[in-house]
Amino acid sequence: MESSTARRRSIVEPLIVSYAVGHIGLGAWQLIAPGSFFDTIGGFGTSNPHYTRDVGTFTLALGIAFAVAYRWPAWRPGVVGYALLQYAFHSVNHLADIGDADPKRVGPIDFALLALTTLILAWTLREVLRERRDAPP
């Protein structure tokens, strides 16, 4: 019978990989084609390619940190905890600007997806901390 720690690891590790791949891809898109990113999912206010690339650097760094956390589990609590805070703050920002998206339907969709990601990251952090607590000394 599989232990609860092994089950958590079997769920957490694919999530960590998906966070890594997703953030590396998103950060690369923001850096390489900031106008395309703005037109597709960043349509709040006026496009500013420099700031979109700035955000891309943070997003890419978070993706790389997730990749490191996959390889070295000791990094997981810090990386997932940081991502949780970032997504929580990002969600609040999108809630505040929910009516400013262009097109208007994107505002509620962006907020819902960010809030859902925040909840998944909170669950992931709980599992990572349990995994760490249950690890043999």
Secondary structure as GFF3:
##gff-version 3
##sequence-region A 1 137
A	DSSP	alpha_helix	4	32	.	.	.	ID=ss1
A	DSSP	alpha_helix	34	41	.	.	.	ID=ss2
A	DSSP	alpha_helix	49	71	.	.	.	ID=ss3
A	DSSP	three_ten_helix	73	75	.	.	.	ID=ss4
A	DSSP	alpha_helix	76	96	.	.	.	ID=ss5
A	DSSP	three_ten_helix	98	100	.	.	.	ID=ss6
A	DSSP	alpha_helix	106	134	.	.	.	ID=ss7
###
